[in-house]
Amino acid sequence: MPFSRRLATKWLGRQIVFFRELSSTQDEAKKRLFTAPSGLVIWADRQLAGRGRMARPWFSPRGAGLYFSLILKPPLANPLPLYGLATAVGVAEALEKVFQVPFQVKWPNDVLLSGRKVGGILLEAVSSSLIVGVGLNVSLRREDFPPEIREKATSIYEETGLSVSRARILRAILETLEPLYEAVLTAGFEAFSRAWKQRDVTLGARVVLKRPERVITGLSLGPAPDGTLRLKTSGGTVKVHSGEILMWEIPGWESRAA
């Protein structure tokens, strides 16, 4: 049965374009942006130049991961970074339904399994639309990962030993994201704040956050309604718009002020 006929959505993923190989699903989505309907999905078996946040390369070997981008057109909720948080939560929820194991999220848009990164989200605003890219490590073995990310990254198979078709995973994700995106449009962060809080690995933890101009340490209070991260630091509570959480709950910090 065709993929779309088994997909229980109204608009998200009703049109899917599959490629055996692409430079990047994000780039292909940009090419189709002005003629594509909202909800179009670009799916690739392999990416030659996949990328994540901060222009970092995303390891995208053939047959081992799920790499896709979807197009969202107006009306859109504000601010747009909320879609990164919402997508991470939606992906985690969908994976939990499929694999029956808990997944976690980390601000701003990482998906974790057993505390290690298994997926990431990339947002790119183009004109008045938004392109949401998702990369998910499905069946990679530990030795498949490049040495520089082997300690931080993992795959669903590596942690669970379970093998599920990528089509089934994609279907579960799209069916979870559609009602979530609709709820975000009307309710903003409140549409998924509880689901985020339940899965946030850094909530209430002392963290080290790296930004281009400096490193910030503090107690994570979780995302604010506008999608920024609230950190309680020695100088007071600050809101961070961008950055990368490098570490959390470092031993010995319990006796020190964040």
C-alpha positions in Angstrom: 0.0 0.0 0.0 1.4 3.5 -0.9 2.9 5.4 2.1 0.3 8.2 1.8 -2.6 5.9 2.0 -1.5 4.6 5.3 -0.7 8.0 6.7 -3.5 9.4 9.0 -2.8 13.1 8.5 -4.8 15.8 6.8 -2.0 18.0 5.3 1.4 17.1 6.8 3.1 14.6 4.5 0.2 14.2 2.1 2.9 14.9 -0.6 6.2 13.2 0.0 9.2 13.3 -2.5 11.7 10.6 -1.9 15.3 10.6 -3.1 17.9 7.9 -2.9 20.6 10.6 -2.6 20.6 14.3 -2.1 23.1 16.9 -1.0 20.6 18.0 1.7 16.9 17.7 2.2 16.9 21.3 3.4 18.4 22.5 0.2 15.9 20.5 -1.9 13.0 21.9 0.2 14.3 25.5 -0.5 14.2 24.8 -4.2 10.6 23.7 -4.0 9.4 26.2 -1.4 7.5 28.7 -3.6 5.5 26.0 -5.5 5.1 23.5 -2.7 2.1 23.2 -0.5 2.4 23.5 3.3 3.2 20.1 4.7 5.4 18.9 1.7 8.0 16.4 2.9 11.4 15.8 1.3 12.9 12.5 2.3 16.3 11.1 1.4 18.0 7.8 1.9 21.4 9.4 2.0 22.7 13.0 2.3 26.0 14.0 0.9 26.1 17.3 2.7 23.6 17.0 5.5 23.9 19.6 8.2 22.7 20.4 11.7 22.7 23.5 13.8 25.6 25.9 13.5 26.4 24.5 10.0 27.8 21.3 11.5 27.8 18.3 9.2 25.2 15.6 9.9 26.4 12.1 9.3 23.9 10.7 6.8 24.9 7.2 5.5 22.6 5.3 3.2 20.1 3.0 4.8 20.9 3.8 8.4 19.1 7.0 9.3 15.9 8.9 8.7 16.6 12.3 7.0 13.7 14.5 6.0 12.6 18.2 5.8 9.1 19.5 5.8 7.7 22.9 4.7 5.4 24.9 6.9 3.7 28.0 5.4 1.7 30.8 7.0 0.0 31.2 9.3 2.8 30.3 11.7 3.1 30.8 15.4 5.5 33.3 16.9 8.3 33.2 17.7 9.5 30.6 15.2 12.0 28.9 17.5 9.0 27.3 19.2 8.8 25.0 16.3 12.2 23.6 17.1 11.1 22.7 20.6 7.8 21.4 19.4 9.4 19.2 16.8 11.8 17.7 19.2 9.0 16.8 21.6 6.8 15.4 18.8 9.7 13.2 17.5 10.4 12.0 21.0 6.7 11.2 21.6 6.4 9.4 18.2 9.5 7.3 18.9 8.1 6.3 22.3 5.0 5.0 20.7 6.9 2.9 18.2 9.7 1.6 20.4 8.1 1.6 23.9 11.2 3.2 25.5 11.6 6.7 26.9 13.3 9.4 24.9 14.5 12.7 26.2 14.9 16.3 24.8 17.6 18.9 25.3 17.2 22.6 24.5 17.0 23.9 21.9 16.1 20.9 19.7 18.0 17.7 20.4 16.4 14.2 20.9 18.3 11.9 23.2 18.1 8.2 24.1 19.9 6.9 27.2 21.4 10.4 27.6 23.1 10.5 24.2 22.1 12.3 21.0 20.0 10.2 18.6 18.4 13.0 16.6 18.4 16.7 15.9 16.2 19.4 14.4 17.2 22.3 12.1 15.0 25.3 11.5 15.5 27.6 8.5 13.1 30.5 7.9 12.8 31.4 4.2 10.7 34.3 3.1 7.5 33.9 5.3 7.8 30.1 5.5 9.7 27.7 7.7 11.7 24.6 6.7 12.0 22.0 9.5 14.8 19.4 9.0 14.9 16.2 11.0 17.9 13.8 11.3 17.5 10.6 13.2 20.1 7.8 13.8 18.1 4.7 13.3 20.3 1.6 12.7 23.9 2.8 12.9 26.3 0.7 14.9 28.7 2.4 17.3 31.6 1.7 14.9 29.8 3.4 12.0 29.9 6.8 13.6 32.9 9.1 12.9 35.4 9.0 15.8 34.8 12.6 16.7 31.1 12.0 17.6 31.2 8.4 18.7 31.1 9.2 22.4 28.2 11.7 22.1 26.0 10.2 19.4 24.0 6.9 19.4 21.3 5.2 17.4 18.0 3.6 18.2 19.3 0.2 17.3 22.5 0.6 19.3 20.5 1.4 22.5 17.5 -0.9 22.1 18.5 -3.7 19.7 15.2 -3.1 17.9 14.8 -2.8 14.1 11.8 -0.9 12.7 11.3 0.3 9.1 12.1 4.0 8.6 8.8 4.4 6.8 6.9 3.3 9.9 9.0 5.7 12.0 8.3 8.6 9.6 4.6 7.9 9.6 4.5 7.9 13.4 6.4 11.2 13.5 4.2 13.0 10.9 1.0 11.8 12.6 2.3 13.2 15.9 3.6 16.4 14.6 0.4 17.5 12.6 -1.9 18.0 15.7 1.1 19.4 17.6 1.8 22.1 15.0 -1.9 23.0 14.9 -1.9 23.3 18.7 1.2 25.5 18.7 -0.5 27.9 16.3 -3.3 28.5 18.8 -1.6 28.0 22.2 2.1 28.5 21.7 4.5 26.9 24.2 1.6 25.9 26.4 0.6 23.3 23.7 3.6 21.2 24.7 5.2 22.6 27.8 4.2 19.7 30.0 5.5 17.2 27.4 8.8 19.1 27.2 9.2 19.3 31.0 8.6 15.5 31.3 11.5 14.8 28.9 13.9 17.7 29.5 17.3 16.2 30.6 18.7 19.5 31.9 15.7 20.9 33.8 16.8 21.7 37.3 20.4 20.7 36.5 23.5 22.8 36.5 24.7 23.3 33.0 27.5 24.7 30.9 26.2 26.5 27.9 28.5 27.6 25.1 27.8 30.7 23.0 30.0 32.2 20.3 31.1 35.1 22.6 31.2 33.4 26.0 30.4 30.4 28.2 27.6 30.6 30.7 27.1 28.3 33.7 23.9 28.2 35.7 20.9 26.2 36.8 18.5 25.4 34.0 15.0 26.5 34.7 13.7 25.2 31.3 12.4 27.1 28.3 10.4 30.3 28.6 7.2 30.7 26.6 9.1 32.4 23.8 11.5 29.4 23.4 14.5 31.0 25.1 16.3 29.1 27.8 16.1 30.4 31.4 19.3 30.1 33.4 19.7 31.0 37.0 23.3 32.3 37.3 25.3 33.9 40.0 24.3 37.3 38.6 20.6 36.5 38.4 18.2 34.8 36.0 19.1 35.3 32.3 17.3 34.2 29.1 19.5 32.7 26.4 18.3 32.9 22.8 21.0 30.5 21.3 23.8 28.3 22.2 24.8 24.8 23.0 24.5 22.9 26.3 27.8 21.1 26.6 27.5 19.5 30.0 24.9 19.1 32.8 25.0 17.9 36.4 28.8 18.0 36.8 29.9 16.1 39.9 31.0 18.4 42.7 28.8 21.4 41.7 26.3 20.6 44.4 28.4 22.5 46.9 29.0 25.5 44.6 26.7 28.3 43.6 25.9 28.1 39.9 
